Amino acid sequence: MDLKTLTYLIVGLSFVIYIAIAIWAKASTTGEFYVAGKGVNPVINGMATAADWMSAASFISMAGVIALLGYDGSVYLMGWSGGFVLLALLIAPYLRKFGKFTVPEFIGDRFESKLAKIVAVICLIFISFTYIAGQMRGVGIVFSRFLEVPIGVGLIIGMSVVFIYAVLGGMKGITYTQVAQYCVLIFAYTVPAIFIAFQLTGIAVPQVAFGAQIKNESIFLLQKLDQIVTSLGFNEYTSSSRGMIDTFCITAALMIGTAGMPHVLVRFFTVPKVKDARNSVGWALLFISILYLTAPAVGSMARLNLIETIQIGQVGEAEGNITYAERPNWFKTWEQTGLLEFNDLNNDGRIQYYYDANPEFSEQAKSFGWEGNELSVDPDIMVLANPEIANLPNWVIALIAAGGIAAALSTAAGLLLVISAAISHDLLKGLLIPKISEKNELLAGRIAATFTIFIAGLLGYYPPAFVAQVVAFAFGLAAASLFPTILLGIFNKRVNYQGAISGMIVGLMFTYLYIESYKGLFLRWIGSPWFENTTENWLFGISPEGIGVIGLLLNISITLIVSYSTKPPSESAIALVDKIRYPKNI
């Protein structure tokens, strides 16, 4: 069976499963729509959280970043996994003890302020839409390559599937759908890794193969990769070229952002008891670790296979007086997506792939007749193209397409729901129409989700950056806005609504404007970024991906200064802190 037919079959079957689960688990009350009736088993919730968490950034982009950046890409691994420790210790059990539906609801009640709730909703929407842009880009990439449809058409198909199970099933439908999506994505990620690990090293366990010798060669995989990339002018694969401060800030922003990410936080409202919330985090980290411990091996093997596949010597037929190398079929296919480009600068028919920004090697390259790097590789294709590069069977390639879609859609659904809940529950019921009936609130939630899906599709069609990078921006925004407010709200009784509001606004605006000024995150349609994105212009040498740490410090500082300069919170607010800090009968 050809690849296209297999892909349609496997992806189509996965869609049928998702929709069937949504119909079976249809939400009939607002409690089921927002928090799955608070009856989800911790193991099930851990698996759903893992699927919610392992988005297109984890599945598609993270190993791609590791493949192209090497050691420097490890910040994503450390940050995105380490954040769950913060969640388990500092956030999850306390939010579950609070016992309502949403993060803005906690902030509004803790600080006894409708304005604080509104600001929290604004922060949530900024974070969620930034994050969802990365997911929809991932959907578009998979559809455009494997189903051979335009990105716009692929986005419409993906949006339609999410619409059915998110709008119909709510959190209840999403939870059980995400369990199925986790099974699909983890199987799709590990099977190709096992194949390629065995192909390269003779060892079928990717984590072991990562540190093993190449088959029939007396050299280790990472040693060979170091030799090859340095011979092409790149830095050593196993060494870092990123500044220590920036490395620390990116890792910290990703960790702290994890503990402030709305679609993850809401999952801990869905379990029966407080201790179940903490257990859910443990199960989630276990399920996540299966993919995260495989990603470094996938990234290194993808980089090695890429270089050894394209650095070829044979020449195809002549056209005029120019000869062209016979590029592999996988290369030609991915060229059609625009995510892989070959520009033959010296017309020799071969692909010169090297780091032409390295002055020393660039001079050496000129002596070979090379006129610059001729290959442009988008990090988002590395995992998806890896099975094709390794010439694996079609069913494995089709499987990874289904996995990529499952990862993107699972997270997109979770984000859509938190945006929907913020609009229908926090704003509509909480502020504008307090006496709205449950039936009408449920309808409003579904309408809000529908409009959110449409906006998400637009963001996927006009993506701000590659998947992992745009997701990192979302984590910076979460680290600078929601996390410090939740943390201080739980552990500092003196913090009041004036401080919380000031801190959220300063943290969010500083972080967003810094990212916008260098990356043109959303305003790029009307003009270029304000500053050239170079390390010389970065504040303290911190990249836009790590600036959320400075936003966090500003938020905490402003919150404490304003809170201690104004009246303390009421006795009822302090009593709420005592209630969630010192829970009984958990």
N, C-alpha and C positions, 0 to 999 in steps of 0.2 A: 504494500500500500504506500502511495507517495506521501511526502511530508505534509503537504497542504491538507489532504483528506484526513490523515491521522490527527493533525492539529485541530481541525474542525470537530472531529469526533470526540477527542479527549476534552477539549475546552467546552464543547457543547454539553457533554455528559456532566461535567462539573457544574455548569450553569443549571442544569435540570435538578441536580441534587440541592443546590443552594435555594432554588425557588420552591422546591417541594418542602424543604425544612421550614421556610418562611411561612408557607401556607399552613403547615402543621402547627407552628408555634405563633400563630397570629395573635397580636396583642389586642385584648378587648377592654382593658382599663388603662388609665394613665400610669398606674403603678407598674403594670407590665410593659408599657411603652417606654417609660423612662428608666426603670431599674429592674426589669424582668421579675417583678413581684417580690424581690429580695429573697428568692428561694433557690439561688444557683449553688450547686455543690462547689466547694473550694477547688477541687481538681478540675472540674469542668470550667470554672471561672479562670483558673490558671492557664488552661489551654486556650480559652477564648482571649484572655489578656495577651498571651504570647502572639496569637494571630493578629490581634488589634495592634500590637506593638511592632511586630516584624513586617513593616510596610514595604513598599517598593524600594525605599532607601536601604533597608536591610537585605532584601532579597536580590534586587537588581544592581544597586549602586555601590553598596559598601565594599564588596569584594572587588568591584571595578576600580574603586579608589585605591584599595590596597594594591591591586595589580599595577597601577600606574605610578603610585607614590611610594610603594613599599612600606618601610617602617613608619613613615609619616602618616600613613593611613590608619595606623593602629589607634589613633585618638578616637575614632568612631567606635571601635570595639570596646575600648575602656569606658568611654563616656556613656554609651547607650546601655551597657550591661550594669555598670556600677551604680547607675541611678536607682536601680531597684532595691539596693540596700538602703538608700535614703528613704525610699517609699515605705519599706517594711518597718523601719525604725521610727520615722518622724511624722508620717502622714496617714497611711492607710487605716490603721486601727482607730485613729481619732475621728477621721471623717465618717467611718462606719458607725461609731458611737453617736455621732451627731444625728445620723439616721434619716436625713431627708433625701432629696433627689439630686441636687446639683451643687457644684462648687460656688457659683455666684450666690446661691441660697445660703450656704454656710457663711460666706463673707458678709452678706446683708444682715443675717441674724446675729452673728458674732459682734459686729460693730454697730448693730441697731441703726442701720442707715440705708435708705432706699438709694441714695446717691452712690454709696459704696457698691451696692449690688449692680447698678447701672455701669459703673466703671469696670467692675469685674466682668460683666457681659461683653463690654467693648474689648477688653484684653483677650477674653476667650475667643471672640470672633476674629481678631487680628491673628492670633496664634493658629487657630484652626484653619482659616483660609490659606495662610502661608503654607501650612503642612499639607493641606489637601491638594495644593497646586502640584507638589511633587508626586503624589499618588496618581493623579490623572495623567501626568506626563508619562509615568510608567505604563499605564494602561495603553496610551497611544502608541508608545514604542513597540510593545508586544503585538498589538493588533496590526500595526503597519508592516512589521516584518513577517510574522508567522501566519497571519490570516490574509496577508497581501491586500489589505483594504486601506484607503486613505486614513490618516490619523483622525480626522473629523468623524468619519463613519465609525471607527473603532471606539471613539469616546462616546458616541451616541449609544452604541451597543452596551458598553460598560455602564453608562449612566442608567440605562433602562433596567439592567439586572439589579443594580444597587437600589433603584427606585422601588422595585418589587419587594425585595426582602427587607429593606430598611424602613420604607414608608408603611408597608403592610405589617411587618412583624415587630417593629420597634426594637427596644433592647432585648426583649425575649427572643424574637426571631434572629436578631443579629448574633446573640450569644451562641446559639446552637449552630447557626450557619458558620460562625467563626471557628467552631470546633472542627467542622468538615474542612474549612479552608486551611486550618493549621495542618491537618493530615495531608492535604494535597501539596501545600507549599514545602513542608519538611521532606516529604518523599521526593518531590521534584528537585529539591536542592541537593540532597545527599546522594541520590542514585547516580547522576552524572559525575559527582565528585569521586565516588567509589570507582567508577569506570576509568576515569582519567588518572587517578592515583595508581591504580593497578597497571595501566598502560605505561606510565612513566617510570614507576619504581618497582613494580611487581608486588606491591603491598596494597591491599584493598581498603585499608583504613586511612582516610585522608589525613587525619591528625598525626598518624605515625609516618606516613609517606612524606609529610611536610618536612620532616627532619631526616629523611632516609637518602640513600644513594640512588642516583639514576640507574635504571636497569642497564646492565652490560657496560657500565662505566664506573670508574673508580673515583667518582666525585659526587658530593652531596648536592641535592636539588638547589638549595639556597646558595651554595658555593658557585655552582654553574651559573645561576641567575646573576649573582654579583659580577662574575667575570664577563658575562655577555653585556650587561647594561653599562658597566664601566668602559668596556671596549667601544661603546657607542656614544660616549661622552656624558652619560647620565651619572648621577650619584650612586653609590653602592645601594643596592636594594635593601640591605639589612641595616643601613645607617640612616640617621636623621639629618635633614637639611633645614628643618623648621626651628625657629628660635625657641628657647626653653620657656619663655613667658607665654608665647603664643600657644605652644603645646599644652601647657598647664591650663590656660584660659579656655581653649576649645574643649578639652576633656572635662573641665569643671562645668562649663556651660551646658554640655550635653548631659552630664550627670544630674545637675540641679534642674535642668529643663525637663528631664524625665520625670522627676518628682513633682513637677508642676504642670504636666501635660493633661489637659482636660479630659480627653477621651480615655486616658488610662485611669485617672482619678475616679471617674464615674463608675468604673468597674467594681470598685470596692463598696459601692452602695448596693450592689446586687446580691451579696451573700447574706445568710441568715444572722450570723453573729460576728462580734468584733474579732474574736480569735480567728474566724474564717477569713477575714480580710488579710490578716498577716500570713496565714497559711496559703492564701491565694497568691501572694507575692512570691513565696518560696516555690510553689509549683510553676508559676510563670517563668521564674528565672531558670528553673530546671529545663523547661521546654525550650526556652530561648537559647540556652547554652548549646543545644544540639547544633543549631545553625551557626551560632557565633564562633564556636570552636572549629567549625569546618571552613569558615570564610577565609582565614589566612591561607589555608592550603589551596582553596579554589582560586584566590587572587594570584598566588605565586605560580601555580600551574598554568593559569590563563596567560600570564605575561610571558612565560617561557614558550608556550605553544604559539603565541602570536608572533614573537620575534623569529622563531625557527621556521614558521610557515611563510612569512613574507620576505625574509632575507634569502631569496632564491636566485639561482644563476641561470636557469634555462630561459631561452628567449623564444617568443612565438613568431608568428609570420610577420614579414615586413609590410609596412604601409608607406609607400613612397620611399624616402630615404631614412625613415625612423623605424626602429625596431622596438617592440613592446614585449615585456615579460608576460608570460601566461599566468595571470593571477589566479589563485584558487577560486573555486566556485563560491565558497562561503564569502570570500572577500567581495566578489562582484554583487552578490545578493545584498550584503549589508551596505554597499555603496549606494544602492537604490534608495535607502532610507535617509541618506544625507548625514548619517551619524558616523560614517567612515569615509574619509576622502583621501584620494591619491592625486597629487599634482606633480607631474613629471617635469621638474624644473630644468634638468639638464638633458632631457630627451634621450636618455640612454636605455629606457625601457625597464629599468630596475627601480625598486622602491628603496630610496635612501631614508632610513628611519634612524635618526640620531638627534642628540640634543644640541641644536645649532646655537643655543644661547650660551653654550660653554665656549669662551673665546679660544682656549687652548686647543680643544678638539676641533673647533670650527676651522682653524687654520690648517690642521692636519687633513680635514675633510676636503678642503679646497685643492689640496695636492692630489686627491683622488679624482678630481673633476666634479665633485659634488657642489651644488649651489644652494644648499639649504635642506632642511627636513621636508620630506615630501608626503608624510603621512600624518593625518589628523584622526585621532581616535577618541570618540566620546566615551567617558568612563561607564556610562549606563549600558553599553552593549557587551561588556566583557563577560559577564555571567551568562547572558543569553546566547552569545555567539560561541562560548567555550565548547559546548558539545559538538558544534559544527566544525570548529577549528580542529578538534581532536578526531573528527570523522566517526562520531558515534552513530549508533542506529537511529533511524528516523523516530522511533517511538520515544527514545530518550529526549530528543530535541523537542518533540511535541509536548512531552511531559513538563519540560522546563517552561514552556510557554504558558501552560495551565497554572504552574506554580507562581509565575510572575504576576499573572492576572489575579490569582487568589490573594497574594500578598497585598497588592494595591487596593483591591476592592474591599478586603476585610478592614483595613485601616480607614479607607474613605467612608465606609458605612459608620464606623464608630465616631468619626469626626462630624459627619452629617447629623448624627443623632444629638451630639452635645450642642451643636449650633441650633438645631431644632428645639431642644429643651430650653436653651437660653432664651429663645424668642417667645415660645408659647408658654412656658412655665414661669420663668423668672421675670420677663417683661410683661407679658399679657396678663397672666393670672396674678403674679406677684405685685404688679404695680398699676396696670391700666384697668383691668376688669377683674377685681378680686372675687366677684361672685359668679364668674363664668362657670357653667356646668361642666362636669367631667367629660361628657360627650363632646361638647364644643371645644374644650381644651385639647382633647385628643385629635379632633379634626384640625384645629389650628396647628398642632404639632406636625401633622402630616402635610399640611399646606406649606409650612415653613421648610420642611425637609425637601419638598419638591422644588421650591425656589433655590434652595441651597445647592441642590444637585445641578441645576442649570448653571449657576455661577461657577461651581467646581469644574464643569465641562469647559467653560471659557478659560479658566486658569490652566487647564490641561492643554488647551490648544495654543495658548500663548504663555509657555512656561517661563518663569523668571530666571532659572538656572538649571544645572543638572540636578538629578533627584536628591542625592545625599547632601548637596550644598544647600538647596532651598529648604530641606528638612532641618538642617543644622540651624538655619536662620530662625525657624519656628521654635526650636529649643532655646535659642538665645532670648527670644521674646518671652517665653514661659519662665525662664530663669530670672528675668528682670522684672516681671510683673506679678504673676499669680503666686509663685512659690514663696517668696519672702513674706507676702501678706498672709498666706495660710499658715506658714511656720510661726510667725510672730503672733498671729491670732490664737494659736494653740498654746504657745509656751511663754507668752508675755502678757500678763493681765493688765499692764499699764497702757498698752497700745490702744488708741481710740480711733474713731472713724476719721477724724481729721488727718491723723498720721497715715492711716491705711490708704485713704484716697490720694493724698499727696504723693506717697511712695509709689503707688501703682502708676500714676500718671507720669511721674518723672522717669521711673524705670522703663516703662513702655516707650515713651517718646524718645528718650535718649537712644535706646537700643535700635528702635525702628529707623530713626533719622540717620544714625551712623551707618546702618546696613544700606539704607536707601541711597545715601550720598556716594557710597563706593560701588554698589552693585546695581543700582537702578531697579530695585526689587519689583515695584509695581508701577512706578512713574516713568519707566523707560519708554513707554508708548509716546510720551509727549516730550521726551528729551533724554539726553545722555546723563549718566551719573555726574554728580557735582565735582568729584575729584577723580583723578586717575587712580586706579586700584593698584597701587604699588606699596611695598613694605615701608618705603621712606615716609609715606604719608599717614601710615597707621598710628593711632594713638598708643603710645608706649609699646609699639611693635605688635599690637594685637589686631588680628584679622577680623573681618566682619563676622566670621563664624564663632569667634570667641568673645566678642564684645559684650555678650550678655552677662558676663561676670562683673564687669564694671557697672552695668545697669543694675545688677543685684545689689552691689555695694551702695550705689546711690539710693536705691529703693529703701534699703534697711536704714541708712543714715538719715534720710529725710523723714521716714516714718517715725523713728525714735526721737529725732529733734522736735518735730511738730507735736508728737504725742506728749512728750514731757514738758512742752511749753504751753499746753492747753489743759482743759479740765480732764480728769480721769474718767474712764468709762463708768457706766452705771453699775449698781450692785447686781442687776440681772445679767449683764454681760459677763461680769466676773464669775457669777454662778454658773453660766454656760461653760466657761473655761474649766471650772472645777468638775463639772459633769463629764466632760469629754476627756479630761486629763486623768481622772481617777475613777474609771468605770467600775461598776459592780455588776455581778451576775452576767458576765460576758460569755 
